[in-house]
Amino acid sequence: MAGRNGRTVRDLRRGNRTAVLQRLYFDGPLSRFELGPATGLSSGSVSNVVADLVADGLVEEAGSVDSDGGRPRTLLRVAPDSGHMIGVDVGETRVRVELFDLTLTELARAERPLTRQGYDVDGIVGHIRDGVAEVLAGARTAPERLLGVGVGVPGIVEHTADRGAVVHGQTIGWDAVPLESLLRSGSQLPDTVPYFIDNGAKTLGQAEMWFGAGRGARNAIVVLFGSGVGACLVTPEVEHGRAVEWGHLTVRVRGRRCRCGAPGCLEAYAGAESLLDRWREEGGHPPEGTDEETALTAMLAAAYPPEGTAADPVALAVLEETAEYLGAGLSDLINLFQPERILIGGWAGLQLGTRFLPAVRRHAATYALRHPAEKVTIDLGRLGPDAVTVGAAILPLADFFARGGRREEPTAEDRLPAWRRALRERAPDA
């Protein structure tokens, strides 16, 4: 039965379960007494919801604490082994697959290196399938225990009714690739295990906002700096983040040709691939036959050698110019979105690290409007090279929470995007 605002009893129960699960997940262990103020629920509602969650095996006792003059209060936490998730990072140098328990503790991982021509669709699909099978076997996890498989990919992801997630990855030669359908075809996973496919910058942003340097920020931008560059925008209106193709802003008219085919993109100057190409074009000597991560390490060593050793002036000049382009690109994000935090992640961003950061901050302040520039902080992400896989695993976890920890097949209402469900719930009474 629906109430005057259109919400059913089922909706209310699901919302209460979601509220309790999320508070225990992020702030637990907590007692039933503490859950009331933390969730805004009455003590009776808290008791009923906790009883349901304990009966479902999602919540368990975690010791006790003394109370003021009364009996000790039992602490509760989310049961780590009550569900598993898989996160996949289709990166620029490898496909990484990780299996996590419900608290995002890693249980197993598998990696498949990629060559420069490694984005063959069948090859990527095979790497993901093999990696999923390997981590499940390594942890002896039954596929039925999975809450879902999250996948972070380069490019624009379109969610369609007939083919599932379709990837438009212009920089990697993917034109409307029905990745979800391909992964399901011939998969050994049960049909009930959902796939959640999204842009890798968004999954990076999801991880940093939940567990990393973005936690507590309401308005932030998380930058993925790898072979190319991308970004995820998080605002109160877009709380789960939205990928933006920041790397394809035009920074120089009739400039260098980007790997997307257009001239003058930011990625043609600020991505690791273009950075190494420019070093080579200017007379530098990147090591031959190595991957980009190894080559960038060599470039950094050449530009910033041990004390008493002469620096490679070409490598140093290219890195300094890249810092300026990156700072100028961040100034566009600052002017457009006025974030309170900008976080830089991705394998190249982490390699360049603190050595690069002061110059990037300085150039961002130079090119941005003064008022928003004074309010933003620019720092490195905290979650390291696994952040994209962690963020990918968060996608099925967030969906699980949104359904109140229920595993049953979602209804037509559940299949609506979260923002559309929220609009329905907030609609005025009929």
N, C-alpha and C positions, 0 to 999 in steps of 0.2 A: 504493500500500500504506500502511495506517495503522499508526502506532506504538502503543505501549501507552497513550499518553495521548490517542489518537484523532487526532493530527495526521499528515497525509500528507507525503510528500516535497515535494509541490507547495506545501503550506502553509508548510513550512520555507523553501523557496526564495523564496516570496512575502514571508515575514517578513524574510528577509535583504535582499532588494531594497528593501523598505520602510525598513529600518533605515539602509541606506547612502544612499538617496535623501534621507531626512529630515535626516540629519547634514550631507550636502553642501548641502542647501537652507538650513538654518538657520545652519550654522557654517562653510560652505565659503568659499573653496576650501580643500581639505585634500588631503594626500598619502595614498597607500595605507597608509603606515606609521602615520599619525595616525588613519586610519579604524578600525584594529583596536581600540585602547583606547576610541574614541568609541562604537563599536557593540557591543563585547563579542564580536566575531567573530574567528576565527583568521585568520592572514595568508593562508592558502590560500583560505578562504571569501571574504575580501575581494577577492582577485585574481580569483576566478571570477565574483563578482557584478559587479565593476567591468567585467570583460570583456564580460559580457552587456549591461550598461547602455550601454557605449560602442557595442557592435554595434547596439543598438536606437536609437541616436542621442539617448539621454536624458542622457548624461554626456559631457563633452568636456574636453580638457586646457586648463589656464589658467595656463601658465607653469611655473616651477620655483623651488625654494629650495635653498640649500646644505645639505648634511647634514654630520654630524660626521665629517669625514675621508673620506667616501665620495663616490659620484657624487651630483650634484644630484637631488633628489626632485621628480618631476612632480606638480604640483597639479591637482586635478580639481574640476569644478563641474557643476551642473545646466545643461544646454544651454537657454538662454532660449527659443529658437525651436522647441523640440521639441514644444510643445503650446500651445494657446490656450484661454482660458476667457472666458466672458461673465458679468458681474455686473449684476444689475438691482435697482434700489431703487424699489419702488412707494411713494413717499413721500407726504407730506401736501400738498406744493405742486407736485410734479413727478414724472414717471417718468424716472429716469436709467438709461441703459444704457451700460456700458463694456466694451471688449474689452481683455484683458490677455494678455501672454505668460506663460510658465511661471513667471517670477520676479516676476509681478504688476507689470510695467512697463506703463503704459497705452499702448495702441496707437491707440485711437479711442474717441469717446464721442458719444452722442446724448441730447438731453433734450426732453421734452414737458411743457409747463406744464399744471397742473390748476386748474380753478376750484373753488369751494367745493362744487359739485355734481359733482365730477370723478370720482367712483368708480363711474360706470356700467361694468358688467362688460365689455360689448363694447368700450367705449372704451379701457379699460385693456389688454385683450388686444390691441387694435389698436396701441396705443402700444408695447407690448413687441415685437410682431412687426415693426413698422416700424423700431423702434430697433435690433433685432438685424440686420435686413437692411442698415440704414445703416452700422453699425460694421463689418460684414463687408466691405461694398463699399468703405468708406473706407480700410480697411487691406489690401484685396485679399487677404483671407483665405478660403481654401476652407472651406466648412462642415465638411468631413470632418476638418479639423485640430482641431476643437473637442473638448475633453475633457468639456464640458457647459455648461449654462446654469444659473446660480444666481440665485434670485429671492427678495428679502426683501419681505415683505408685512405689513400690519397684521393683527392677529387671531391666532386659534388655528389651527394647521395640522394637519390629520389626514391621515395617510398610509394610504390604503386599497388593497386588492389589486385592485379592479376599476376604480376611477376615478383612481388616482394621488393626488396631493396635493389635498385639499379644504380650502378656507379658510372658517372661521367668523369673519367680521369684523363683529361686532355694531355697533361704533361707526361703520362705514362702510356699513352696510346690506347686507352680504354674508351670506347664509344658506346655508351648505353649497355654496359655489361650487366646482365641479370645475375649478379653474384649470389644472391640468396637462393634463387632457383638452382643454380649450378651446384651450390654446396648441398642442397637438399637432395638433388638427384644422385642416387647411388650412395647416400650417406648411411652409415651404420647406426646413427643416432635415431631414437624413436621420433616419430612425427610430432609428438607432444613437446619436444624440446625446442623452444623458440630461438631464432637468430635475431640479434640486434646489431645492425650494421650502420656505421656512421663515420664521418670524417675523423681522421686521426688527430687533428688539432682539437676537435671537440672532446674526444675521449681524454686527451692530455689535460684539457681544461677541467673536465669533470673530476679527474683525479686530484689535481692541485686544489680545486675548490673544496672537495670533501676532506682531504687528508693532508694537503700540503700548504704552501705559502699563501694560498688564496683563502684559506678558511677564515670566516668572519667578515670577509669583504662582501659588500652588496653590489658593487659595480667594479668589475675587473676585466682585464684582457690577458689571456694566456697565449703566448707566442710559441709556435713550434718552429725551431730553427734547425733544419737538417740540410739535406741536399737542396731542397727548396725552402720556402717559408710560408707559413699559414698562421691563422690566429683563431681563437675562440672568444666570443664576446659573452659576458655574463652580466646581466642587469636584473633588477627586481622584476621586470617584465619578461625576461628570458632567463629564468633562474637555473635551467638545466643547460644553458649555453647554446650558442649558435655559431657554427663555423662561418668564417668570412674569408674569401679568397684574397687576403691581404697581399700575398706575393705577386698578384697580377694588377696592382695599381701601377699606373704609368708614372715613372719618375724621370724619364728623359725622352723627349720627343725624338723619333728616329734614332733611338738608342740601340744598345746591343739586343740581338735577337734572343728572346726567352725560349726555353724549351717548350712552352705552350704554342709558340709560333709567332707571337706578337712582338713588336719592337719596344724596348724601353721599360719592361716590367721591373719592379723591385727585385724579383727573384733572379733576374739576369745580372744583378750586381751584389745582392746580399746572400744568396744561397751558397752552400758549401761547394756545390758542383761548379757554379760560375766563378767562385773565389779561386778554386784550383785552376780552372781554365785560364783565368786572367793572369795568374802567377806564371803559367806556362807561356802564354802569349807575350808576356813582358820579358821573357828570357830566363825565368826560373826553371828549376829542375825537380818537379814532383817525382817521387819514386815510381818507377814503372811496374806494372803488374800487381799493384796493391789496390785494396778497396779505398773508398773515400775517407773512411775514418783514419786509416793508417796514413794516408797522404796528408790529411789535415794535421795530424800529430807531427809529421815531418816538417810541415810548413811552419807550425808554431815554434818548433825547435830551431828552425833556421832564422826566424824573425827575432826570437828571444833566446839567444844561446847563453850558456853559462858565462859568468863574469870572466873577462879576459879574452873572450872569443868574439870575433867580428860578426855582426849580424848581417844577414842577407838583406841588402837594402830593397830589393824588389819585393820579397815576401813581406817585409815590414810595411812598405808603401801600400801594397794591395790590402793588407789587413787593416791599416788605418783608414783607407778609403772605404772599405766595407763597413767599418764601424760608423762612418759618417752616413752612408746610405741607410744602414739599419736605424740609426738615430733619427734620420729624416723620415723614414717610414713610420717609426713610432710616433713622431710628431703628428702625422696624419690621424692616427688612431686617437691621440690625445685631443686634438681639435674636434674630431667628429663625435667622440663618445664620452669625453671627459671622465675617464675612469679614475678610481682612487688607487688602484694598483695595476701595474703591468708586470707579468712574470715571464721570463724567458726560459724555455725548456727545449727539448730535442737534443739529439746526440751532439750536433755541432755547437749549439748554445752551451751545453755543459762542458765541452772541450775548451771552448774559448773562455768560459767561466769568468772569474773575477778579474782576470787580466784585461778583458775586453770591456767590462761593464762601465768603468768610469768614463771612457771615451763615448760610449753609446749614450749614457745619461747626459753628458755635456752637449752632444749634438742634438739630442731630442729637445733639450731646453732651448737651444739656439733657434731651432726651426718652429717650435710650437708657440701658440699664443701664451702670453705670460701667466694669465690667471689660471687656466687649467693645468699648465706645466708646474705651477707651484704647489698644486694639490695632489699630484700623482707621485707614487714611489715606483721605481723600476728596479727589480731584483731578479735573481735566478730562482727557478723552481726548486723544490726541495726533494722531489721524489725520485730523481735519478733516471737512468735509462729505461726502467720498467714502467714509467708513468703511463705510457699509452696503453699497455696491456692491463694495468690496474684500472684505468679509466674505462677500457672496453668491458672489463668484468663488472664494473659498476652499473652498466646499462641494464643487464638482467636483474641485478640486485635492486636498482631503483624501481623497476617495474614490479618486482616481487613485493617491495614495501608498499607501492601504490595500490596493490591489490590486497593489502592487509595481511600479507604472508600466506595467501591462499594459493594453492597449486592447481586448482581446477581450471578447466578450459575457460578463458575469458568470454564474457557475453559481448554482444554487439556494442553495448555501452562502454565496456572495458577497452574495446579495441580503438575507441576514439583517442586521439592525442590528448595528453594531459591538459594542455591549455584549453582544448575544446570542452573537456569535461568540467574544467574549472568555470568556464563561462556559463555552462548550463546550471551549475550549482549556485552561481551568484546571480542568476537571472531573477528579476523581480517576480513577486508572487502573481499568479494568474488571476 
